Amino acid sequence: ESSALFPKSKAQNGKRVRTCFMNLEHETKSFEHPLQSEFQTLLKIWRMWLELPDGHRRFFLEMLAEKWEAETRAEEAQWQKVFDGEGHTYYWNVGTGRTTYCTPWEAVMPRHYLRAQALRFLSQP
């Protein structure tokens, strides 16, 4: 399935070309945009919001904001700063065991930013 934002393929010089997204830290690649599932979730939320009566929309957004804020705090609490044998800082996720030399926010911040923008947009009169 293709979307307007992230087409699965396109024509270039008469040949089909697919966009590939690479994670250089983990040396992985995917034909799916890293935030594709978040965009799909936000689209579902937008559709639910549209179906609500005007008087219920504000409450819906307040509950959603609280839920997302709690998820952000919980995710942030999972990461601990650690130092390797040479004194370099890295981060360890106590829940998953994942480690990274990049700050965890470089990976999770785009999702939280999208959520904040969605709440801001839906809150406008």
Beta strands, then each sheet from edge to edge (+ up, - down):
strand 1: 10-12
strand 2: 15-17
strand 3: 21-23
strand 4: 28-30
strand 5: 79-83
strand 6: 89-93
strand 7: 99-100
sheet 1: 1+ 2-
sheet 2: 3+ 4-
sheet 3: 5+ 6- 7+
end
